[in-house]
Amino acid sequence: MNKWWHQSLKYLLLLSFIIPLLTACTISDTVKEQYTLESVNGSGNQTSYVYRAANRSVPDVASDFNEQRKPKQQSETSTERMFLVYSDEVIDLQQAPDAPEDTLIEINSTEYVRQNYSSSFLQAYLIASVLDDLFDKGKYGSGKYRGYSSKDTYKPKTTYRIPTVDDKKLAPPVTVNRTGSVMRRSKEAGVSSSSPKASTNTITTKPATKGKIVKDNKQKNSSSKVFTKPRTSKPSIKVGKSRISRRR
């Protein structure tokens, strides 16, 4: 029974660490780093980052993202352009005009899409229910922007620029290589905690706290008894003609 309980507790603790990590991840954090950041636009919660996937077609890149995290909707497969809609970002995949063998990966925050994209333009790629949710039932979507490949014709509200060193630090990496390990807790181990703000992803250990085990005197278990309980009643006395005998 104790073995089963310890195994269940171990798996429960493991799931409590894994599930928040999975729900917190965006598509920008899911695959191995391999693309070059090409342009940046916007700031705060309105951002657009453009990466170049050299010698990769639009459907191939879309397939990679789709395998890592299922989007709310993916537009029809096309060698020229595809959209992948997630709860917190919209990925616009475009065939590079200057190099058709490359794919431009434009990662837009939801707020950037609302403030810059044309809802009528996206109707050709996305279903009405997704557009209603994305543009808050027509509250947004009055922009004329149609993606990075046509930024000179259909301009966004702010201009794109070559990324600086600081931009590369702040940009969501389209791909990040993540590794992990499972540690078994020893009897002397304390409680481990990690800070999401730590740049080195270090794990700090709190000093172990002392405790004690108190045995329940009321608990009865016949299989674990070593000594019999002493008698508390008075010994009986037998009266005879010649002797008094004591109960043994």
Secondary structure by P-SEA (a helix, b strand, c coil): caaaaaaaaaaaaaaaaaaaaaaaccccccccccccccccccccccbbbbbbbccccaaaaaaaaaaaccccccccccccbbbbbcccbbbbbbcccccccbbbbbbbcaaaaaaccccccccccccaaaaaaaacccccccccccccccccccccccccccccaaaaaaccccbbbbbbbbbbbcccccbbbbbcccccbbbbbccbbbbbbbccccccccccccccccccccbbbbbccccccccc
